[in-house]
Amino acid sequence: MQEIFSNIANLGFPIVISIYLLVRIEGKLNELTNSIIELSNSISKLN
């Protein structure tokens, strides 16, 4: 039983951190995508 709790403690923390970082990065990627689209539109208007 102690081994199961030890495995959960050792594996659970990295999984939680990974999910947190993926969620944060997803939001940043969406913002970056929108900025690139806006930049592309601005460049098209200049030409």
PDB file of N, CA, C and O in Angstrom:
ATOM      1  N   MET A   1       0.826  -1.189   0.000  1.00  0.00           N
ATOM      2  CA  MET A   1       0.000   0.000   0.000  1.00  0.00           C
ATOM      3  C   MET A   1       0.877   1.261   0.000  1.00  0.00           C
ATOM      4  O   MET A   1       0.585   2.237  -0.692  1.00  0.00           O
ATOM      5  N   GLN A   2       1.944   1.217   0.784  1.00  0.00           N
ATOM      6  CA  GLN A   2       2.852   2.362   0.851  1.00  0.00           C
ATOM      7  C   GLN A   2       3.493   2.619  -0.512  1.00  0.00           C
ATOM      8  O   GLN A   2       3.723   3.770  -0.883  1.00  0.00           O
ATOM      9  N   GLU A   3       3.777   1.571  -1.244  1.00  0.00           N
ATOM     10  CA  GLU A   3       4.388   1.707  -2.575  1.00  0.00           C
ATOM     11  C   GLU A   3       3.432   2.413  -3.540  1.00  0.00           C
ATOM     12  O   GLU A   3       3.867   3.215  -4.367  1.00  0.00           O
ATOM     13  N   ILE A   4       2.152   2.122  -3.441  1.00  0.00           N
ATOM     14  CA  ILE A   4       1.157   2.766  -4.312  1.00  0.00           C
ATOM     15  C   ILE A   4       1.104   4.260  -4.020  1.00  0.00           C
ATOM     16  O   ILE A   4       1.086   5.071  -4.946  1.00  0.00           O
ATOM     17  N   PHE A   5       1.079   4.632  -2.733  1.00  0.00           N
ATOM     18  CA  PHE A   5       1.043   6.051  -2.368  1.00  0.00           C
ATOM     19  C   PHE A   5       2.326   6.761  -2.809  1.00  0.00           C
ATOM     20  O   PHE A   5       2.296   7.917  -3.231  1.00  0.00           O
ATOM     21  N   SER A   6       3.421   6.066  -2.706  1.00  0.00           N
ATOM     22  CA  SER A   6       4.700   6.640  -3.124  1.00  0.00           C
ATOM     23  C   SER A   6       4.705   6.891  -4.626  1.00  0.00           C
ATOM     24  O   SER A   6       5.178   7.934  -5.076  1.00  0.00           O
ATOM     25  N   ASN A   7       4.191   5.960  -5.397  1.00  0.00           N
ATOM     26  CA  ASN A   7       4.117   6.134  -6.855  1.00  0.00           C
ATOM     27  C   ASN A   7       3.188   7.282  -7.238  1.00  0.00           C
ATOM     28  O   ASN A   7       3.496   8.054  -8.146  1.00  0.00           O
ATOM     29  N   ILE A   8       2.072   7.397  -6.559  1.00  0.00           N
ATOM     30  CA  ILE A   8       1.134   8.500  -6.835  1.00  0.00           C
ATOM     31  C   ILE A   8       1.802   9.828  -6.518  1.00  0.00           C
ATOM     32  O   ILE A   8       1.679  10.784  -7.285  1.00  0.00           O
ATOM     33  N   ALA A   9       2.505   9.896  -5.402  1.00  0.00           N
ATOM     34  CA  ALA A   9       3.176  11.135  -5.013  1.00  0.00           C
ATOM     35  C   ALA A   9       4.274  11.495  -6.003  1.00  0.00           C
ATOM     36  O   ALA A   9       4.449  12.665  -6.345  1.00  0.00           O
ATOM     37  N   ASN A  10       5.004  10.505  -6.458  1.00  0.00           N
ATOM     38  CA  ASN A  10       6.113  10.762  -7.383  1.00  0.00           C
ATOM     39  C   ASN A  10       5.639  11.074  -8.792  1.00  0.00           C
ATOM     40  O   ASN A  10       6.248  11.900  -9.473  1.00  0.00           O
ATOM     41  N   LEU A  11       4.586  10.445  -9.238  1.00  0.00           N
ATOM     42  CA  LEU A  11       4.108  10.644 -10.609  1.00  0.00           C
ATOM     43  C   LEU A  11       3.037  11.716 -10.706  1.00  0.00           C
ATOM     44  O   LEU A  11       2.902  12.355 -11.749  1.00  0.00           O
ATOM     45  N   GLY A  12       2.289  11.921  -9.667  1.00  0.00           N
ATOM     46  CA  GLY A  12       1.188  12.880  -9.698  1.00  0.00           C
ATOM     47  C   GLY A  12       1.664  14.312  -9.839  1.00  0.00           C
ATOM     48  O   GLY A  12       1.079  15.086 -10.597  1.00  0.00           O
ATOM     49  N   PHE A  13       2.714  14.676  -9.122  1.00  0.00           N
ATOM     50  CA  PHE A  13       3.211  16.046  -9.166  1.00  0.00           C
ATOM     51  C   PHE A  13       3.664  16.449 -10.566  1.00  0.00           C
ATOM     52  O   PHE A  13       3.247  17.499 -11.055  1.00  0.00           O
ATOM     53  N   PRO A  14       4.506  15.652 -11.230  1.00  0.00           N
ATOM     54  CA  PRO A  14       4.904  16.039 -12.596  1.00  0.00           C
ATOM     55  C   PRO A  14       3.732  16.104 -13.574  1.00  0.00           C
ATOM     56  O   PRO A  14       3.731  16.931 -14.485  1.00  0.00           O
ATOM     57  N   ILE A  15       2.750  15.250 -13.393  1.00  0.00           N
ATOM     58  CA  ILE A  15       1.585  15.268 -14.278  1.00  0.00           C
ATOM     59  C   ILE A  15       0.801  16.556 -14.085  1.00  0.00           C
ATOM     60  O   ILE A  15       0.387  17.182 -15.061  1.00  0.00           O
ATOM     61  N   VAL A  16       0.593  16.959 -12.836  1.00  0.00           N
ATOM     62  CA  VAL A  16      -0.140  18.191 -12.553  1.00  0.00           C
ATOM     63  C   VAL A  16       0.611  19.397 -13.107  1.00  0.00           C
ATOM     64  O   VAL A  16      -0.003  20.280 -13.707  1.00  0.00           O
ATOM     65  N   ILE A  17       1.917  19.449 -12.919  1.00  0.00           N
ATOM     66  CA  ILE A  17       2.714  20.560 -13.443  1.00  0.00           C
ATOM     67  C   ILE A  17       2.660  20.582 -14.959  1.00  0.00           C
ATOM     68  O   ILE A  17       2.535  21.656 -15.548  1.00  0.00           O
ATOM     69  N   SER A  18       2.749  19.441 -15.602  1.00  0.00           N
ATOM     70  CA  SER A  18       2.689  19.369 -17.064  1.00  0.00           C
ATOM     71  C   SER A  18       1.359  19.875 -17.600  1.00  0.00           C
ATOM     72  O   SER A  18       1.328  20.627 -18.574  1.00  0.00           O
ATOM     73  N   ILE A  19       0.271  19.472 -16.979  1.00  0.00           N
ATOM     74  CA  ILE A  19      -1.052  19.923 -17.415  1.00  0.00           C
ATOM     75  C   ILE A  19      -1.184  21.429 -17.222  1.00  0.00           C
ATOM     76  O   ILE A  19      -1.705  22.120 -18.098  1.00  0.00           O
ATOM     77  N   TYR A  20      -0.722  21.941 -16.098  1.00  0.00           N
ATOM     78  CA  TYR A  20      -0.778  23.382 -15.831  1.00  0.00           C
ATOM     79  C   TYR A  20      -0.009  24.158 -16.893  1.00  0.00           C
ATOM     80  O   TYR A  20      -0.505  25.153 -17.421  1.00  0.00           O
ATOM     81  N   LEU A  21       1.199  23.705 -17.206  1.00  0.00           N
ATOM     82  CA  LEU A  21       2.008  24.409 -18.204  1.00  0.00           C
ATOM     83  C   LEU A  21       1.386  24.322 -19.593  1.00  0.00           C
ATOM     84  O   LEU A  21       1.421  25.298 -20.343  1.00  0.00           O
ATOM     85  N   LEU A  22       0.827  23.191 -19.941  1.00  0.00           N
ATOM     86  CA  LEU A  22       0.183  23.053 -21.253  1.00  0.00           C
ATOM     87  C   LEU A  22      -1.006  23.994 -21.390  1.00  0.00           C
ATOM     88  O   LEU A  22      -1.213  24.586 -22.449  1.00  0.00           O
ATOM     89  N   VAL A  23      -1.782  24.133 -20.329  1.00  0.00           N
ATOM     90  CA  VAL A  23      -2.935  25.032 -20.367  1.00  0.00           C
ATOM     91  C   VAL A  23      -2.474  26.480 -20.504  1.00  0.00           C
ATOM     92  O   VAL A  23      -3.062  27.251 -21.262  1.00  0.00           O
ATOM     93  N   ARG A  24      -1.429  26.849 -19.775  1.00  0.00           N
ATOM     94  CA  ARG A  24      -0.901  28.222 -19.867  1.00  0.00           C
ATOM     95  C   ARG A  24      -0.350  28.498 -21.249  1.00  0.00           C
ATOM     96  O   ARG A  24      -0.612  29.556 -21.822  1.00  0.00           O
ATOM     97  N   ILE A  25       0.409  27.564 -21.791  1.00  0.00           N
ATOM     98  CA  ILE A  25       1.032  27.768 -23.104  1.00  0.00           C
ATOM     99  C   ILE A  25      -0.032  27.840 -24.193  1.00  0.00           C
ATOM    100  O   ILE A  25       0.129  28.579 -25.164  1.00  0.00           O
ATOM    101  N   GLU A  26      -1.114  27.084 -24.044  1.00  0.00           N
ATOM    102  CA  GLU A  26      -2.175  27.116 -25.050  1.00  0.00           C
ATOM    103  C   GLU A  26      -2.748  28.524 -25.190  1.00  0.00           C
ATOM    104  O   GLU A  26      -2.976  28.995 -26.305  1.00  0.00           O
ATOM    105  N   GLY A  27      -2.978  29.183 -24.081  1.00  0.00           N
ATOM    106  CA  GLY A  27      -3.491  30.553 -24.123  1.00  0.00           C
ATOM    107  C   GLY A  27      -2.517  31.499 -24.799  1.00  0.00           C
ATOM    108  O   GLY A  27      -2.920  32.359 -25.581  1.00  0.00           O
ATOM    109  N   LYS A  28      -1.251  31.343 -24.503  1.00  0.00           N
ATOM    110  CA  LYS A  28      -0.228  32.194 -25.119  1.00  0.00           C
ATOM    111  C   LYS A  28      -0.142  31.926 -26.617  1.00  0.00           C
ATOM    112  O   LYS A  28       0.041  32.858 -27.402  1.00  0.00           O
ATOM    113  N   LEU A  29      -0.271  30.670 -27.020  1.00  0.00           N
ATOM    114  CA  LEU A  29      -0.223  30.339 -28.449  1.00  0.00           C
ATOM    115  C   LEU A  29      -1.406  30.943 -29.193  1.00  0.00           C
ATOM    116  O   LEU A  29      -1.257  31.386 -30.331  1.00  0.00           O
ATOM    117  N   ASN A  30      -2.577  30.966 -28.567  1.00  0.00           N
ATOM    118  CA  ASN A  30      -3.743  31.576 -29.199  1.00  0.00           C
ATOM    119  C   ASN A  30      -3.524  33.075 -29.391  1.00  0.00           C
ATOM    120  O   ASN A  30      -3.866  33.629 -30.435  1.00  0.00           O
ATOM    121  N   GLU A  31      -2.950  33.728 -28.377  1.00  0.00           N
ATOM    122  CA  GLU A  31      -2.654  35.156 -28.490  1.00  0.00           C
ATOM    123  C   GLU A  31      -1.630  35.411 -29.590  1.00  0.00           C
ATOM    124  O   GLU A  31      -1.771  36.355 -30.368  1.00  0.00           O
ATOM    125  N   LEU A  32      -0.617  34.582 -29.652  1.00  0.00           N
ATOM    126  CA  LEU A  32       0.418  34.723 -30.672  1.00  0.00           C
ATOM    127  C   LEU A  32      -0.158  34.523 -32.071  1.00  0.00           C
ATOM    128  O   LEU A  32       0.196  35.255 -32.995  1.00  0.00           O
ATOM    129  N   THR A  33      -1.032  33.550 -32.234  1.00  0.00           N
ATOM    130  CA  THR A  33      -1.675  33.309 -33.522  1.00  0.00           C
ATOM    131  C   THR A  33      -2.494  34.513 -33.958  1.00  0.00           C
ATOM    132  O   THR A  33      -2.433  34.916 -35.119  1.00  0.00           O
ATOM    133  N   ASN A  34      -3.259  35.091 -33.038  1.00  0.00           N
ATOM    134  CA  ASN A  34      -4.053  36.278 -33.361  1.00  0.00           C
ATOM    135  C   ASN A  34      -3.166  37.454 -33.741  1.00  0.00           C
ATOM    136  O   ASN A  34      -3.493  38.208 -34.658  1.00  0.00           O
ATOM    137  N   SER A  35      -2.055  37.617 -33.048  1.00  0.00           N
ATOM    138  CA  SER A  35      -1.132  38.707 -33.363  1.00  0.00           C
ATOM    139  C   SER A  35      -0.526  38.528 -34.748  1.00  0.00           C
ATOM    140  O   SER A  35      -0.376  39.503 -35.485  1.00  0.00           O
ATOM    141  N   ILE A  36      -0.181  37.317 -35.108  1.00  0.00           N
ATOM    142  CA  ILE A  36       0.386  37.050 -36.436  1.00  0.00           C
ATOM    143  C   ILE A  36      -0.641  37.324 -37.525  1.00  0.00           C
ATOM    144  O   ILE A  36      -0.300  37.862 -38.579  1.00  0.00           O
ATOM    145  N   ILE A  37      -1.886  36.962 -37.281  1.00  0.00           N
ATOM    146  CA  ILE A  37      -2.949  37.229 -38.256  1.00  0.00           C
ATOM    147  C   ILE A  37      -3.141  38.729 -38.432  1.00  0.00           C
ATOM    148  O   ILE A  37      -3.277  39.213 -39.556  1.00  0.00           O
ATOM    149  N   GLU A  38      -3.152  39.468 -37.318  1.00  0.00           N
ATOM    150  CA  GLU A  38      -3.289  40.919 -37.404  1.00  0.00           C
ATOM    151  C   GLU A  38      -2.110  41.543 -38.142  1.00  0.00           C
ATOM    152  O   GLU A  38      -2.301  42.457 -38.943  1.00  0.00           O
ATOM    153  N   LEU A  39      -0.915  41.070 -37.888  1.00  0.00           N
ATOM    154  CA  LEU A  39       0.276  41.577 -38.565  1.00  0.00           C
ATOM    155  C   LEU A  39       0.207  41.293 -40.060  1.00  0.00           C
ATOM    156  O   LEU A  39       0.559  42.148 -40.873  1.00  0.00           O
ATOM    157  N   SER A  40      -0.237  40.116 -40.418  1.00  0.00           N
ATOM    158  CA  SER A  40      -0.380  39.751 -41.826  1.00  0.00           C
ATOM    159  C   SER A  40      -1.395  40.654 -42.515  1.00  0.00           C
ATOM    160  O   SER A  40      -1.175  41.091 -43.644  1.00  0.00           O
ATOM    161  N   ASN A  41      -2.500  40.932 -41.840  1.00  0.00           N
ATOM    162  CA  ASN A  41      -3.521  41.818 -42.405  1.00  0.00           C
ATOM    163  C   ASN A  41      -2.978  43.233 -42.581  1.00  0.00           C
ATOM    164  O   ASN A  41      -3.251  43.883 -43.591  1.00  0.00           O
ATOM    165  N   SER A  42      -2.221  43.706 -41.615  1.00  0.00           N
ATOM    166  CA  SER A  42      -1.637  45.047 -41.701  1.00  0.00           C
ATOM    167  C   SER A  42      -0.651  45.147 -42.860  1.00  0.00           C
ATOM    168  O   SER A  42      -0.640  46.145 -43.581  1.00  0.00           O
ATOM    169  N   ILE A  43       0.170  44.130 -43.042  1.00  0.00           N
ATOM    170  CA  ILE A  43       1.129  44.116 -44.136  1.00  0.00           C
ATOM    171  C   ILE A  43       0.417  44.076 -45.471  1.00  0.00           C
ATOM    172  O   ILE A  43       0.848  44.725 -46.424  1.00  0.00           O
ATOM    173  N   SER A  44      -0.666  43.322 -45.551  1.00  0.00           N
ATOM    174  CA  SER A  44      -1.436  43.251 -46.799  1.00  0.00           C
ATOM    175  C   SER A  44      -2.022  44.600 -47.155  1.00  0.00           C
ATOM    176  O   SER A  44      -2.070  44.962 -48.331  1.00  0.00           O
ATOM    177  N   LYS A  45      -2.469  45.352 -46.160  1.00  0.00           N
ATOM    178  CA  LYS A  45      -3.047  46.673 -46.419  1.00  0.00           C
ATOM    179  C   LYS A  45      -1.988  47.651 -46.910  1.00  0.00           C
ATOM    180  O   LYS A  45      -2.303  48.554 -47.685  1.00  0.00           O
ATOM    181  N   LEU A  46      -0.755  47.495 -46.483  1.00  0.00           N
ATOM    182  CA  LEU A  46       0.319  48.395 -46.919  1.00  0.00           C
ATOM    183  C   LEU A  46       0.689  48.179 -48.380  1.00  0.00           C
ATOM    184  O   LEU A  46       1.112  49.113 -49.062  1.00  0.00           O
ATOM    185  N   ASN A  47       0.533  46.975 -48.852  1.00  0.00           N
ATOM    186  CA  ASN A  47       0.868  46.673 -50.248  1.00  0.00           C
ATOM    187  C   ASN A  47      -0.275  47.050 -51.093  1.00  0.00           C
ATOM    188  O   ASN A  47      -0.222  46.886 -52.312  1.00  0.00           O
TER     189      ASN A  47
END
